[in-house]
Amino acid sequence: MLYNIFFVILLIFIINIIDKVNGRLLLKNSNTFEEVKVGFDTVSGSVVAYGDFNSDKFTDVFILDSSLQKLSVYLWQTNSTSFEYLKTADIDVSSESLYIVNVIPNDFNYDGKLDVLIMATKVKNDKPTNELIMKLYFGNQKSFDKAINLPSSMNIQPTLIDFYGNMHPNLLGYPFDPNAAFNLHIWKFNDTSVNVEPVTIKDEKTGRQLCKISHPHSNAFIDLNGDCLSDLFITCEDGTFEIWKNTIDKGFIFSKSGKLPPNTGPISFADMDGDGTIDMVFYEWITTGSAWSKKKEYNLHIVYNKQIPLCSKTITSNCRSVHDLCSADDNYNFEFDLNGDGHIKIPIKQPIEFDSLYDKVNIPIPIRIGDINMDGYPDIVLSVSETQKPIEIYESVPCTEKLGCSEKAIKANRRTLVYSDHSKVLNRRQNIRSAAFMDIEENGTVDILLFGEQDTYKRIYTVINNLHNDAFFMKTITLNGACPSICSTKEEKYSPFGVNYIGSTFKFTVIDLVGQKRANQVAQLSQSNYNALQTPYCLFGLGRTNSYMEELFVGVSRRNKKHYNIYSGMIPNSQLIIIPYQQENEDPSSWQLKQFINPSEYVPYVFISLVCTIVILIIITLLLQFLEKREDELEKKRALHIINFDAF
């Protein structure tokens, strides 16, 4: 009886895995990117944000129509492998004559459900003194309950951060003032309303205050000094940047500043060389030639974050132990010297600066970063001003002299970016203007969304990553800790898996095939302005490794003595959901961790091979048993014959 029950359970488990694998999109054996249809064929608009609206652990998309006045939610359906329109969750501002310029999904009232904040203007232009109208729509996982109007901002989009260190989202920016007074304030959210409070971010020692924020800006809420507590990165109006370190007891204090190259575009952040620190990536242009024949040259820049390295066999002092990755290095530095070991420059074609969806609002297109081949080193997708080939993928490769790296950069094991031939697949469509990364099927691959035009309508095309490699991945998401794995109120119980939490930090170590241990750092939702289109999860490659992820450090923005937790022995090719729910006197050891193993597409073949092997072994065993039994019978007959002979 027990054997029958076990067999039935095993059979159901196997069928379930096979169904999940077979339910995926059918792809050709092309070993490259492949365009597929996932329900956007007749949609006129562009994807402006991601979020798990219905908390089913699958990422949904928010689409803004071509008029900039209607925002729709499309839910991912695993059965049909497509996105389906959710009729009950539309946001329409056409009656107010507003134009939506930014969308931020987040849990603003801290109830474990995803809400949506929109930023809109009355006039399509980008003057910083214009009014930026903000409206907040509270979600209930099926629709929006109600909307409240927030105090307006200057047209310099406020930055989403956790200002008070309590894991509640806040907006940092300038309230609208007809007199053009740029006074720094915080938008503080509660259950039903929002308050605007003046704040001063100031260095007590020098009296230095936060600079005037540039328009547009590349502000970020991200850990830059290595302590797993997100800091504040600000781009200033005078072409500089400032980093204000987040501290447990004093809030934000001044840490670093620097001068950006002239004509610098949007700045993105990622650990580009896999050394456990977050680096800068941006492009800039310079004018060359004589007064009669001027021309612009465009370059892509990687400015590496120089911190104390990970301890190894060759580095034994002034280094980080693998068990202490979240230790701060206050001497970290971004070096802009091209002759040093921390700055790489790559010539590129002219980038497309602004998204055509927004007309005269001038929303910049950032450099979007994702690891397309899961080798552990991020790649980028870039939009360039070329009609036939506007989308280019640049893959990460080790620095060499031929690729223009300095001798010091080569010795420091830096990485650079080179044009990838996979870009050709992305340019089969005409009039493509920009692209963004997303794991469409939640199967651990970095897919691409293309945004273009067709007959004056905005169109969305989906390109699935069909690259075959033997590298591993890990997918992680940290929730905001509003409640444990099940939220409970008087009216209902629900899952909080759809919450988009800003500022989480992941640091992990892996061992490559030669036995060398390396560290990586990944940031969750570090930027939310100007259509940043960052996914609510972190999907990162582990490369070719022969072991588990040995150490995983997860840091949040909660200003406690210990704001991070450590997990060991994480299984590759899986999804981790970290729920940092804790009571007032608890520590991170009370956090919850849920791990979901990703069923590989090779599972059916492995199962068939296993069954065939078992059948062969059974046949061999039965054959040997039969031969042994026959031999025993022959021995008995011989013995019986001898006894009878002796009797005569």
Secondary structure by P-SEA (a helix, b strand, c coil): caaaaaaaaaaaaaaaaaaaaaacccccccccbbbbbccccccccccccccccccccbbbbbbbcccccbbbbbbbbccccbbbbbccbbbbccccccccccccccccccccbbbbbbbbbcccccccccbbbbbbbbbccccccccccccccccccccccccccccbbbbbcccccccccbbbbbbcccccbbbbbbbbbcccccccccccccccccccccccccccbbbbbbbccccbbbbbbbbcccccccccccccccccccccccccccccbbbbbbccccccccccbbbbbbbbbbbbbcccccccccccccccccccccccccccccccccccccbbbbbbccccccccccccccccccccccccccccccccccccccccccbbbbbbbcccccccccaaaaaacccbbbbbcccccccccccccccccccccccccbbbbbbbccccbbbbbbbbbcccccccbbbbbbccccccccccccccccccccccccbbbbbbccccccbbbbbbbbbcccccccccccccbbbbbbccccccccbbbbbccccccccccccccccccbbbbbbcccccccccccbbbbbbbbbccaaaaaaaaaaaaaaaaaaaaaaaaaaaaaaaaaaaaaaaaaaaaaac
